[in-house]
Amino acid sequence: MNKANAVSGMAVHDECKLKFLELKAKRNHRFIVFKIDEKIQQVTVERVGSPQASYEDFTKSLPADECRHAVFDFDFTTSENVQKSKIFFIAWAPDASRVRSKMVYASSKDRFKRELDGIHVELQATDPSEMSLDIIKGRAL
C-alpha cells in the first residue's frame, strides 16, 4: 500500500494500479470502478468489467447515489477506418450523493489519476446524461 498523501490523506491500494496496468497493457478488463473507503482513507477496486463488457454494463455498475472514480477502455474506429482505443477517467459524483463524499472524491481525484499512467480523457459527470455513449464517442475522436 502507498503512503497516504499529505494533502488529501488518501492512500491508493496496490490493486488499483495493478488492475489498471492489466486494463492498459493486457486489455484484461473493459472497465474498473474504484471506491474510496472513507474509514481507512484508501482507494480500492470495487468492480472490474470483463473485456466483453459493454458501456451500458459499465454505466449500470455506478451507484445512483454514491461517488466513484472509474476508468473505461473505449474502442472506436476513426474516420480513416483505423481501430483505436482511449482510456477514459470518469469522476462520477451524482447529485444525490453526500456532500462530504463529493468533497472527498474531488480532493483525491487529481492525485489518484496521476497514479494511473495512461489516461487519455477525463470526464466529470453528476448525471448519466453527462457521460452518454455519444459524449464518450465525441471526446474520443
Stockholm file with secondary structure:
# STOCKHOLM 1.0

chainA/1-141         MNKANAVSGMAVHDECKLKFLELKAKRNHRFIVFKIDEKIQQVTVERVGSPQASYEDFTKSLPADECRHAVFDFDFTTSENVQKSKIFFIAWAPDASRVRSKMVYASSKDRFKRELDGIHVELQATDPSEMSLDIIKGRAL
#=GR chainA/1-141 SS CCCCCTTTCCEECHHHHHHHHIIIIICCCSEEEEEEETTTTEEEEEEEECTTCCHHHHHHTSCTTSCEEEEEEEEEECTTCCEEEEEEEEEECCTTSCHHHHHHHHHHHHHHHHHSTTCCEEEEESSGGGGCHHHHHHHHC
#=GC SS_cons         CCCCCTTTCCEECHHHHHHHHIIIIICCCSEEEEEEETTTTEEEEEEEECTTCCHHHHHHTSCTTSCEEEEEEEEEECTTCCEEEEEEEEEECCTTSCHHHHHHHHHHHHHHHHHSTTCCEEEEESSGGGGCHHHHHHHHC
//
